[in-house]
Amino acid sequence: MARIVSGIPSGGIIMTNKGVSSNTTRRFEYTEEEMGHAFEKALIDTRGVNGIGNFSRVFREVNCQRGRPDFIAFKPGSSDFLSGEAFKLKYSGSLVLSFLHQRAPRTQGYLVAQSGLTMRAIKAALDELVSRQYVIVTPTGSFLLNSAMTLHDIEVWAFELKLDKPKRAVFQAQQYRSFAQNVLIVVPPSQIPLYAKFNLALRRWGIGLASFEPTFSEFILYRAPRLCQANSRHQQAYALFQLLGEPDSGER
């Protein structure tokens, strides 16, 4: 069951199955891991999540340079590149890729100056990028992004699940903006009121907020995430390279 509501309720009182409790005595009938397992099933359900839709690929606990989101997910048709083999030079390859363009050729010398990498590292990264067809070599020996393999149209969703600690959740969600176009914090229903004081930060960063009750798989979207370009092309490419050749939740 899922529904959408608008606005974030305020207040510091939390209702539990034992009555009213204070913010300092929160109790949950499930662990964060159990909540994650239940939410994973909701994400991979072909019926989709109300207010968000369905996803074709879902990955759990992905180590990115800017944090480790509980889930990274892709809409249908936006993850075809993930069928490729694992990328060996993830850091240098993603950094080099971030300085390349489709119409403005870049030389190896330019890439050394801009990235701070050595010429040897630049050449190794370019070799792998060219062999995987992310990059094209021009007749003059410069390098261009391959328009057929561009990362610009890929829409990344990052999810942060938290039982408590709203300040920490907001901080982590802000980090995910470096590589994800949509970021959503998912918490137990009783935690929603605690996010009222973070309204400004959520709005500024375009971060969404939802509750999820794992016992009944009830998802309520209080604030939809705002679709934005990833803040860093390097961080986005690195996160995507982390997923190449990796099994997603549907394959486990």
C-alpha positions as protocol buffer text, in pm:
chain_id: "A"
residue {
  index: 1
  type: MET
  ca { x: 0 y: 0 z: 0 }
}
residue {
  index: 2
  type: ALA
  ca { x: 131 y: 345 z: -82 }
}
residue {
  index: 3
  type: ARG
  ca { x: -2 y: 698 z: -87 }
}
residue {
  index: 4
  type: ILE
  ca { x: 121 y: 1052 z: -131 }
}
residue {
  index: 5
  type: VAL
  ca { x: 62 y: 1344 z: 103 }
}
residue {
  index: 6
  type: SER
  ca { x: 184 y: 1702 z: 89 }
}
residue {
  index: 7
  type: GLY
  ca { x: 378 y: 1887 z: 355 }
}
residue {
  index: 8
  type: ILE
  ca { x: 580 y: 1777 z: 655 }
}
residue {
  index: 9
  type: PRO
  ca { x: 401 y: 1775 z: 992 }
}
residue {
  index: 10
  type: SER
  ca { x: 579 y: 1953 z: 1274 }
}
residue {
  index: 11
  type: GLY
  ca { x: 603 y: 1881 z: 1642 }
}
residue {
  index: 12
  type: GLY
  ca { x: 816 y: 1677 z: 1876 }
}
residue {
  index: 13
  type: ILE
  ca { x: 577 y: 1408 z: 1997 }
}
residue {
  index: 14
  type: ILE
  ca { x: 594 y: 1059 z: 1851 }
}
residue {
  index: 15
  type: MET
  ca { x: 313 y: 804 z: 1861 }
}
residue {
  index: 16
  type: THR
  ca { x: 418 y: 446 z: 1927 }
}
residue {
  index: 17
  type: ASN
  ca { x: 230 y: 123 z: 1985 }
}
residue {
  index: 18
  type: LYS
  ca { x: 279 y: 188 z: 2357 }
}
residue {
  index: 19
  type: GLY
  ca { x: 136 y: 539 z: 2350 }
}
residue {
  index: 20
  type: VAL
  ca { x: 306 y: 877 z: 2338 }
}
residue {
  index: 21
  type: SER
  ca { x: 679 y: 897 z: 2385 }
}
residue {
  index: 22
  type: SER
  ca { x: 936 y: 1176 z: 2383 }
}
residue {
  index: 23
  type: ASN
  ca { x: 1199 y: 1223 z: 2113 }
}
residue {
  index: 24
  type: THR
  ca { x: 1463 y: 1072 z: 2339 }
}
residue {
  index: 25
  type: THR
  ca { x: 1279 y: 744 z: 2397 }
}
residue {
  index: 26
  type: ARG
  ca { x: 1205 y: 634 z: 2042 }
}
residue {
  index: 27
  type: ARG
  ca { x: 1153 y: 263 z: 1995 }
}
residue {
  index: 28
  type: PHE
  ca { x: 1118 y: 58 z: 1678 }
}
residue {
  index: 29
  type: GLU
  ca { x: 991 y: -294 z: 1623 }
}
residue {
  index: 30
  type: TYR
  ca { x: 1242 y: -351 z: 1344 }
}
residue {
  index: 31
  type: THR
  ca { x: 1607 y: -286 z: 1275 }
}
residue {
  index: 32
  type: GLU
  ca { x: 1745 y: -62 z: 1002 }
}
residue {
  index: 33
  type: GLU
  ca { x: 1858 y: -375 z: 818 }
}
residue {
  index: 34
  type: GLU
  ca { x: 1509 y: -525 z: 832 }
}
residue {
  index: 35
  type: MET
  ca { x: 1366 y: -197 z: 708 }
}
residue {
  index: 36
  type: GLY
  ca { x: 1619 y: -202 z: 424 }
}
residue {
  index: 37
  type: HIS
  ca { x: 1524 y: -554 z: 317 }
}
residue {
  index: 38
  type: ALA
  ca { x: 1156 y: -462 z: 305 }
}
residue {
  index: 39
  type: PHE
  ca { x: 1224 y: -140 z: 114 }
}
residue {
  index: 40
  type: GLU
  ca { x: 1442 y: -327 z: -134 }
}
residue {
  index: 41
  type: LYS
  ca { x: 1146 y: -551 z: -217 }
}
residue {
  index: 42
  type: ALA
  ca { x: 931 y: -243 z: -273 }
}
residue {
  index: 43
  type: LEU
  ca { x: 1189 y: -91 z: -510 }
}
residue {
  index: 44
  type: ILE
  ca { x: 1219 y: -401 z: -727 }
}
residue {
  index: 45
  type: ASP
  ca { x: 845 y: -468 z: -731 }
}
residue {
  index: 46
  type: THR
  ca { x: 730 y: -440 z: -1093 }
}
residue {
  index: 47
  type: ARG
  ca { x: 420 y: -249 z: -979 }
}
residue {
  index: 48
  type: GLY
  ca { x: 647 y: 38 z: -877 }
}
residue {
  index: 49
  type: VAL
  ca { x: 639 y: 275 z: -581 }
}
residue {
  index: 50
  type: ASN
  ca { x: 349 y: 519 z: -580 }
}
residue {
  index: 51
  type: GLY
  ca { x: 460 y: 873 z: -657 }
}
residue {
  index: 52
  type: ILE
  ca { x: 800 y: 752 z: -780 }
}
residue {
  index: 53
  type: GLY
  ca { x: 734 y: 477 z: -1032 }
}
residue {
  index: 54
  type: ASN
  ca { x: 926 y: 158 z: -1098 }
}
residue {
  index: 55
  type: PHE
  ca { x: 1295 y: 93 z: -1145 }
}
residue {
  index: 56
  type: SER
  ca { x: 1477 y: -136 z: -1383 }
}
residue {
  index: 57
  type: ARG
  ca { x: 1796 y: -171 z: -1178 }
}
residue {
  index: 58
  type: VAL
  ca { x: 1847 y: -145 z: -802 }
}
residue {
  index: 59
  type: PHE
  ca { x: 2182 y: -165 z: -620 }
}
residue {
  index: 60
  type: ARG
  ca { x: 2229 y: -180 z: -244 }
}
residue {
  index: 61
  type: GLU
  ca { x: 2500 y: -8 z: -36 }
}
residue {
  index: 62
  type: VAL
  ca { x: 2715 y: 135 z: -313 }
}
residue {
  index: 63
  type: ASN
  ca { x: 3050 y: 281 z: -207 }
}
residue {
  index: 64
  type: CYS
  ca { x: 3078 y: 621 z: -376 }
}
residue {
  index: 65
  type: GLN
  ca { x: 3338 y: 887 z: -314 }
}
residue {
  index: 66
  type: ARG
  ca { x: 3072 y: 1100 z: -149 }
}
residue {
  index: 67
  type: GLY
  ca { x: 2907 y: 856 z: 86 }
}
residue {
  index: 68
  type: ARG
  ca { x: 2744 y: 517 z: 70 }
}
residue {
  index: 69
  type: PRO
  ca { x: 2372 y: 537 z: -12 }
}
residue {
  index: 70
  type: ASP
  ca { x: 2159 y: 247 z: 101 }
}
residue {
  index: 71
  type: PHE
  ca { x: 2023 y: 213 z: -252 }
}
residue {
  index: 72
  type: ILE
  ca { x: 2099 y: 345 z: -599 }
}
residue {
  index: 73
  type: ALA
  ca { x: 1827 y: 286 z: -856 }
}
residue {
  index: 74
  type: PHE
  ca { x: 1766 y: 355 z: -1224 }
}
residue {
  index: 75
  type: LYS
  ca { x: 1449 y: 415 z: -1420 }
}
residue {
  index: 76
  type: PRO
  ca { x: 1375 y: 186 z: -1717 }
}
residue {
  index: 77
  type: GLY
  ca { x: 1578 y: 280 z: -2023 }
}
residue {
  index: 78
  type: SER
  ca { x: 1841 y: 481 z: -1834 }
}
residue {
  index: 79
  type: SER
  ca { x: 2083 y: 206 z: -1736 }
}
residue {
  index: 80
  type: ASP
  ca { x: 2177 y: 29 z: -2060 }
}
residue {
  index: 81
  type: PHE
  ca { x: 2543 y: 120 z: -2011 }
}
residue {
  index: 82
  type: LEU
  ca { x: 2554 y: -101 z: -1702 }
}
residue {
  index: 83
  type: SER
  ca { x: 2572 y: -408 z: -1922 }
}
residue {
  index: 84
  type: GLY
  ca { x: 2942 y: -335 z: -1974 }
}
residue {
  index: 85
  type: GLU
  ca { x: 3233 y: -501 z: -1795 }
}
residue {
  index: 86
  type: ALA
  ca { x: 3379 y: -373 z: -1471 }
}
residue {
  index: 87
  type: PHE
  ca { x: 3594 y: -62 z: -1510 }
}
residue {
  index: 88
  type: LYS
  ca { x: 3945 y: -108 z: -1367 }
}
residue {
  index: 89
  type: LEU
  ca { x: 4065 y: 253 z: -1337 }
}
residue {
  index: 90
  type: LYS
  ca { x: 3756 y: 394 z: -1168 }
}
residue {
  index: 91
  type: TYR
  ca { x: 3907 y: 704 z: -1010 }
}
residue {
  index: 92
  type: SER
  ca { x: 4139 y: 822 z: -1287 }
}
residue {
  index: 93
  type: GLY
  ca { x: 3897 y: 711 z: -1559 }
}
residue {
  index: 94
  type: SER
  ca { x: 3604 y: 903 z: -1410 }
}
residue {
  index: 95
  type: LEU
  ca { x: 3823 y: 1209 z: -1347 }
}
residue {
  index: 96
  type: VAL
  ca { x: 3951 y: 1215 z: -1705 }
}
residue {
  index: 97
  type: LEU
  ca { x: 3599 y: 1164 z: -1836 }
}
residue {
  index: 98
  type: SER
  ca { x: 3477 y: 1468 z: -1642 }
}
residue {
  index: 99
  type: PHE
  ca { x: 3712 y: 1696 z: -1839 }
}
residue {
  index: 100
  type: LEU
  ca { x: 3612 y: 1570 z: -2182 }
}
residue {
  index: 101
  type: HIS
  ca { x: 3341 y: 1708 z: -2413 }
}
residue {
  index: 102
  type: GLN
  ca { x: 3160 y: 1592 z: -2724 }
}
residue {
  index: 103
  type: ARG
  ca { x: 3264 y: 1885 z: -2947 }
}
residue {
  index: 104
  type: ALA
  ca { x: 3579 y: 2031 z: -2789 }
}
residue {
  index: 105
  type: PRO
  ca { x: 3879 y: 1798 z: -2835 }
}
residue {
  index: 106
  type: ARG
  ca { x: 4117 y: 1770 z: -2540 }
}
residue {
  index: 107
  type: THR
  ca { x: 4485 y: 1679 z: -2558 }
}
residue {
  index: 108
  type: GLN
  ca { x: 4672 y: 1462 z: -2312 }
}
residue {
  index: 109
  type: GLY
  ca { x: 4866 y: 1767 z: -2198 }
}
residue {
  index: 110
  type: TYR
  ca { x: 4544 y: 1953 z: -2123 }
}
residue {
  index: 111
  type: LEU
  ca { x: 4414 y: 1659 z: -1921 }
}
residue {
  index: 112
  type: VAL
  ca { x: 4737 y: 1639 z: -1720 }
}
residue {
  index: 113
  type: ALA
  ca { x: 4717 y: 2010 z: -1638 }
}
residue {
  index: 114
  type: GLN
  ca { x: 4349 y: 2003 z: -1541 }
}
residue {
  index: 115
  type: SER
  ca { x: 4337 y: 1675 z: -1348 }
}
residue {
  index: 116
  type: GLY
  ca { x: 4668 y: 1678 z: -1165 }
}
residue {
  index: 117
  type: LEU
  ca { x: 4730 y: 1319 z: -1273 }
}
residue {
  index: 118
  type: THR
  ca { x: 5058 y: 1206 z: -1424 }
}
residue {
  index: 119
  type: MET
  ca { x: 5092 y: 1153 z: -1798 }
}
residue {
  index: 120
  type: ARG
  ca { x: 5124 y: 781 z: -1733 }
}
residue {
  index: 121
  type: ALA
  ca { x: 4793 y: 777 z: -1542 }
}
residue {
  index: 122
  type: ILE
  ca { x: 4624 y: 985 z: -1813 }
}
residue {
  index: 123
  type: LYS
  ca { x: 4737 y: 749 z: -2088 }
}
residue {
  index: 124
  type: ALA
  ca { x: 4622 y: 441 z: -1894 }
}
residue {
  index: 125
  type: ALA
  ca { x: 4282 y: 596 z: -1825 }
}
residue {
  index: 126
  type: LEU
  ca { x: 4239 y: 704 z: -2187 }
}
residue {
  index: 127
  type: ASP
  ca { x: 4333 y: 358 z: -2312 }
}
residue {
  index: 128
  type: GLU
  ca { x: 4056 y: 204 z: -2106 }
}
residue {
  index: 129
  type: LEU
  ca { x: 3803 y: 476 z: -2191 }
}
residue {
  index: 130
  type: VAL
  ca { x: 3875 y: 441 z: -2564 }
}
residue {
  index: 131
  type: SER
  ca { x: 3862 y: 60 z: -2552 }
}
residue {
  index: 132
  type: ARG
  ca { x: 3522 y: 78 z: -2379 }
}
residue {
  index: 133
  type: GLN
  ca { x: 3406 y: 335 z: -2638 }
}
residue {
  index: 134
  type: TYR
  ca { x: 3335 y: 612 z: -2387 }
}
residue {
  index: 135
  type: VAL
  ca { x: 3596 y: 823 z: -2566 }
}
residue {
  index: 136
  type: ILE
  ca { x: 3684 y: 877 z: -2933 }
}
residue {
  index: 137
  type: VAL
  ca { x: 4030 y: 959 z: -3066 }
}
residue {
  index: 138
  type: THR
  ca { x: 4033 y: 1237 z: -3327 }
}
residue {
  index: 139
  type: PRO
  ca { x: 4258 y: 1231 z: -3637 }
}
residue {
  index: 140
  type: THR
  ca { x: 4486 y: 1481 z: -3462 }
}
residue {
  index: 141
  type: GLY
  ca { x: 4531 y: 1256 z: -3158 }
}
residue {
  index: 142
  type: SER
  ca { x: 4299 y: 1452 z: -2926 }
}
residue {
  index: 143
  type: PHE
  ca { x: 4003 y: 1305 z: -2741 }
}
residue {
  index: 144
  type: LEU
  ca { x: 3626 y: 1355 z: -2746 }
}
residue {
  index: 145
  type: LEU
  ca { x: 3336 y: 1208 z: -2552 }
}
residue {
  index: 146
  type: ASN
  ca { x: 3145 y: 950 z: -2750 }
}
residue {
  index: 147
  type: SER
  ca { x: 2793 y: 1094 z: -2787 }
}
residue {
  index: 148
  type: ALA
  ca { x: 2654 y: 740 z: -2805 }
}
residue {
  index: 149
  type: MET
  ca { x: 2790 y: 663 z: -2456 }
}
residue {
  index: 150
  type: THR
  ca { x: 2722 y: 992 z: -2279 }
}
residue {
  index: 151
  type: LEU
  ca { x: 2632 y: 988 z: -1910 }
}
residue {
  index: 152
  type: HIS
  ca { x: 2432 y: 1313 z: -1928 }
}
residue {
  index: 153
  type: ASP
  ca { x: 2094 y: 1146 z: -1985 }
}
residue {
  index: 154
  type: ILE
  ca { x: 2133 y: 886 z: -1709 }
}
residue {
  index: 155
  type: GLU
  ca { x: 1903 y: 951 z: -1413 }
}
residue {
  index: 156
  type: VAL
  ca { x: 2040 y: 825 z: -1082 }
}
residue {
  index: 157
  type: TRP
  ca { x: 1821 y: 787 z: -775 }
}
residue {
  index: 158
  type: ALA
  ca { x: 1991 y: 766 z: -434 }
}
residue {
  index: 159
  type: PHE
  ca { x: 1803 y: 655 z: -121 }
}
residue {
  index: 160
  type: GLU
  ca { x: 1911 y: 707 z: 240 }
}
residue {
  index: 161
  type: LEU
  ca { x: 1723 y: 499 z: 502 }
}
residue {
  index: 162
  type: LYS
  ca { x: 1741 y: 604 z: 865 }
}
residue {
  index: 163
  type: LEU
  ca { x: 1563 y: 490 z: 1180 }
}
residue {
  index: 164
  type: ASP
  ca { x: 1664 y: 809 z: 1361 }
}
residue {
  index: 165
  type: LYS
  ca { x: 1938 y: 1078 z: 1354 }
}
residue {
  index: 166
  type: PRO
  ca { x: 1767 y: 1318 z: 1107 }
}
residue {
  index: 167
  type: LYS
  ca { x: 2059 y: 1562 z: 1104 }
}
residue {
  index: 168
  type: ARG
  ca { x: 2290 y: 1283 z: 990 }
}
residue {
  index: 169
  type: ALA
  ca { x: 2041 y: 1172 z: 726 }
}
residue {
  index: 170
  type: VAL
  ca { x: 2017 y: 1524 z: 579 }
}
residue {
  index: 171
  type: PHE
  ca { x: 2396 y: 1560 z: 574 }
}
residue {
  index: 172
  type: GLN
  ca { x: 2440 y: 1228 z: 394 }
}
residue {
  index: 173
  type: ALA
  ca { x: 2164 y: 1310 z: 145 }
}
residue {
  index: 174
  type: GLN
  ca { x: 2341 y: 1637 z: 61 }
}
residue {
  index: 175
  type: GLN
  ca { x: 2656 y: 1439 z: -22 }
}
residue {
  index: 176
  type: TYR
  ca { x: 2463 y: 1222 z: -266 }
}
residue {
  index: 177
  type: ARG
  ca { x: 2370 y: 1532 z: -467 }
}
residue {
  index: 178
  type: SER
  ca { x: 2724 y: 1523 z: -604 }
}
residue {
  index: 179
  type: PHE
  ca { x: 2642 y: 1217 z: -818 }
}
residue {
  index: 180
  type: ALA
  ca { x: 2262 y: 1166 z: -812 }
}
residue {
  index: 181
  type: GLN
  ca { x: 1985 y: 1357 z: -989 }
}
residue {
  index: 182
  type: ASN
  ca { x: 1722 y: 1247 z: -734 }
}
residue {
  index: 183
  type: VAL
  ca { x: 1783 y: 1198 z: -360 }
}
residue {
  index: 184
  type: LEU
  ca { x: 1525 y: 1068 z: -114 }
}
residue {
  index: 185
  type: ILE
  ca { x: 1543 y: 1018 z: 263 }
}
residue {
  index: 186
  type: VAL
  ca { x: 1322 y: 731 z: 385 }
}
residue {
  index: 187
  type: VAL
  ca { x: 1237 y: 702 z: 756 }
}
residue {
  index: 188
  type: PRO
  ca { x: 981 y: 537 z: 986 }
}
residue {
  index: 189
  type: PRO
  ca { x: 648 y: 727 z: 1006 }
}
residue {
  index: 190
  type: SER
  ca { x: 716 y: 839 z: 1363 }
}
residue {
  index: 191
  type: GLN
  ca { x: 1031 y: 1022 z: 1250 }
}
residue {
  index: 192
  type: ILE
  ca { x: 865 y: 1254 z: 996 }
}
residue {
  index: 193
  type: PRO
  ca { x: 787 y: 1534 z: 1248 }
}
residue {
  index: 194
  type: LEU
  ca { x: 1157 y: 1562 z: 1336 }
}
residue {
  index: 195
  type: TYR
  ca { x: 1236 y: 1676 z: 981 }
}
residue {
  index: 196
  type: ALA
  ca { x: 1023 y: 1992 z: 1003 }
}
residue {
  index: 197
  type: LYS
  ca { x: 1322 y: 2196 z: 1120 }
}
residue {
  index: 198
  type: PHE
  ca { x: 1519 y: 2079 z: 814 }
}
residue {
  index: 199
  type: ASN
  ca { x: 1260 y: 2208 z: 565 }
}
residue {
  index: 200
  type: LEU
  ca { x: 1491 y: 2483 z: 440 }
}
residue {
  index: 201
  type: ALA
  ca { x: 1783 y: 2246 z: 378 }
}
residue {
  index: 202
  type: LEU
  ca { x: 1560 y: 1990 z: 207 }
}
residue {
  index: 203
  type: ARG
  ca { x: 1413 y: 2257 z: -19 }
}
residue {
  index: 204
  type: ARG
  ca { x: 1751 y: 2414 z: -96 }
}
residue {
  index: 205
  type: TRP
  ca { x: 1907 y: 2084 z: -196 }
}
residue {
  index: 206
  type: GLY
  ca { x: 1594 y: 1940 z: -358 }
}
residue {
  index: 207
  type: ILE
  ca { x: 1599 y: 1638 z: -126 }
}
residue {
  index: 208
  type: GLY
  ca { x: 1282 y: 1434 z: -95 }
}
residue {
  index: 209
  type: LEU
  ca { x: 1137 y: 1285 z: 223 }
}
residue {
  index: 210
  type: ALA
  ca { x: 920 y: 976 z: 264 }
}
residue {
  index: 211
  type: SER
  ca { x: 813 y: 734 z: 534 }
}
residue {
  index: 212
  type: PHE
  ca { x: 813 y: 358 z: 503 }
}
residue {
  index: 213
  type: GLU
  ca { x: 647 y: 110 z: 736 }
}
residue {
  index: 214
  type: PRO
  ca { x: 811 y: -228 z: 663 }
}
residue {
  index: 215
  type: THR
  ca { x: 550 y: -436 z: 845 }
}
residue {
  index: 216
  type: PHE
  ca { x: 279 y: -336 z: 598 }
}
residue {
  index: 217
  type: SER
  ca { x: 507 y: -204 z: 320 }
}
residue {
  index: 218
  type: GLU
  ca { x: 331 y: 133 z: 343 }
}
residue {
  index: 219
  type: PHE
  ca { x: 517 y: 410 z: 160 }
}
residue {
  index: 220
  type: ILE
  ca { x: 414 y: 775 z: 202 }
}
residue {
  index: 221
  type: LEU
  ca { x: 586 y: 1047 z: 0 }
}
residue {
  index: 222
  type: TYR
  ca { x: 583 y: 1374 z: 194 }
}
residue {
  index: 223
  type: ARG
  ca { x: 822 y: 1570 z: -26 }
}
residue {
  index: 224
  type: ALA
  ca { x: 911 y: 1463 z: -380 }
}
residue {
  index: 225
  type: PRO
  ca { x: 1282 y: 1502 z: -470 }
}
residue {
  index: 226
  type: ARG
  ca { x: 1363 y: 1774 z: -720 }
}
residue {
  index: 227
  type: LEU
  ca { x: 1525 y: 1649 z: -1038 }
}
residue {
  index: 228
  type: CYS
  ca { x: 1863 y: 1825 z: -1070 }
}
residue {
  index: 229
  type: GLN
  ca { x: 2185 y: 1764 z: -1255 }
}
residue {
  index: 230
  type: ALA
  ca { x: 2452 y: 1593 z: -1047 }
}
residue {
  index: 231
  type: ASN
  ca { x: 2681 y: 1853 z: -891 }
}
residue {
  index: 232
  type: SER
  ca { x: 3000 y: 1679 z: -1007 }
}
residue {
  index: 233
  type: ARG
  ca { x: 3059 y: 1504 z: -1339 }
}
residue {
  index: 234
  type: HIS
  ca { x: 3356 y: 1329 z: -1179 }
}
residue {
  index: 235
  type: GLN
  ca { x: 3153 y: 1199 z: -884 }
}
residue {
  index: 236
  type: GLN
  ca { x: 2870 y: 1090 z: -1113 }
}
residue {
  index: 237
  type: ALA
  ca { x: 3104 y: 899 z: -1345 }
}
residue {
  index: 238
  type: TYR
  ca { x: 3280 y: 737 z: -1049 }
}
residue {
  index: 239
  type: ALA
  ca { x: 2950 y: 620 z: -897 }
}
residue {
  index: 240
  type: LEU
  ca { x: 2840 y: 476 z: -1231 }
}
residue {
  index: 241
  type: PHE
  ca { x: 3174 y: 302 z: -1288 }
}
residue {
  index: 242
  type: GLN
  ca { x: 3131 y: 139 z: -947 }
}
residue {
  index: 243
  type: LEU
  ca { x: 2823 y: -39 z: -1082 }
}
residue {
  index: 244
  type: LEU
  ca { x: 2963 y: -172 z: -1406 }
}
residue {
  index: 245
  type: GLY
  ca { x: 2966 y: -551 z: -1398 }
}
residue {
  index: 246
  type: GLU
  ca { x: 2795 y: -561 z: -1056 }
}
residue {
  index: 247
  type: PRO
  ca { x: 2478 y: -768 z: -994 }
}
residue {
  index: 248
  type: ASP
  ca { x: 2176 y: -565 z: -890 }
}
residue {
  index: 249
  type: SER
  ca { x: 1913 y: -655 z: -630 }
}
residue {
  index: 250
  type: GLY
  ca { x: 1699 y: -835 z: -884 }
}
residue {
  index: 251
  type: GLU
  ca { x: 1984 y: -1073 z: -967 }
}
residue {
  index: 252
  type: ARG
  ca { x: 2069 y: -1176 z: -613 }
}
